[in-house]
Amino acid sequence: RLKVVIIEALGQLRAAAAVPALCRIVEDQREFYPVHSVACLALGRIGDAAALPTLDKASGYAEVNSKYRARDAAARIRTGRPAHPDYPDRAE
């Protein structure tokens, strides 16, 4: 739970230096889905194109929340807009 809070804070701070670590978290299959999901959200908020390969891969994950947030984050980085405007966690 603490990891989720820290990851959320990194996204809210738009901490670009955290992108490599967040990508490793998303790619680590040992992590639980809430951690993957919030890491995808944080990457979208940060907006660094270096995260796109990881987010594109995560867009194919079986777990729905992580997949949806990865797609949203990738769309936000590519276009500046979320993939789905009604997504409740979209970053402002």
LINNOR-V813554 format. One record per helix or strand of 2 or more residues. SS is the DSSP state (H for helix, E for strand). FROM is the first residue (numbers start at 1). TO is the last residue. If there is no record, write none. Layout:
# LINNOR-V813554
ss: <SS	SS>
from: <FROM	FROM>
to: <TO	TO>
This chain:
# LINNOR-V813554
ss: <H	H	H	H	H>
from: <2	16	33	49	64>
to: <13	27	46	58	79>
